[in-house]
Amino acid sequence: MIGKITGRIDYRAPDHLLIDVRGVGYLVYCSDRTMAALPGVGEVVALFTDLVVREDLMQLFGFQTLAEKEWHRLLTSVQGVGAKASLAILGALGPDGVSRAIALGDWNAVKVAKGVGPKIAQRVVLDLKDKAPGVMAMTGSLAEAHGEVEAATEVIETAAPKRRPVAPPNQSAQAEALSALGNLGYGPGDAAGAVAQAAGEMPEADTPQLIRAALKLLAPKG
């Protein structure tokens, strides 16, 4: 299994790029959102990867963060969702948006992805709703993962500027808020839904702000 690639971009196509890793070229397919965030030809890139092997095909898919890679793995586990549909969903919403949509049961948000109809969108939300808290909790370790990727990039000699993925500002705050709500006795699903809604309304919120907002949403009505 190829889990991560660090190398120089030889060329870019609309949905994939060729990465030269010490003389070996790897074709890596990415979502529209990831492709737009990657550097240009000749620059160094580091991606987490997932290798799909079938009788008639081997394809490598690339992701900027571990959360994006995990969502791809979970999305493709849903009946009727292949790699193309998964990348379309991630390209339309991003990993944070996917977490929020699934935690809130918002299948209409999933449906905006190209080629994803209402039945598939509903199935994604129903099948993966219990998985959202786990992926949202992963975001707390993304900074360390990014640091490892950047360190690996240092091995390749290049004058081009090095880039690393930038996580949404409150991803770590979401993970910490989820943990705090769990410690207070709230179930993972309820906590994830409240944190996702609060994070959507306050993208720049820190951990205490997210906890307070989520608690208000979880408070008994009336």
Secondary structure, 3 states (H helix, E strand, C coil): CCCEEEEEEEEECCCEEEEEECCEEEEEECCHHHHHHCCCCCCEEEEEEEEEEECCEEEEEEECCHHHHHHHHHHCCCCCCCHHHHHHHHHHHHHHHHHHHHHCCCHHHHHCCCCCCHHHHHHHHHHHHHHHHHHHHHHHHHHHHHHHHHHHHCCCCCCCCCCCCCCCCCHHHHHHHHHHHHHCCCCHHHHHHHHHHHHHHCCCCCHHHHHHHHHHHHCCCC
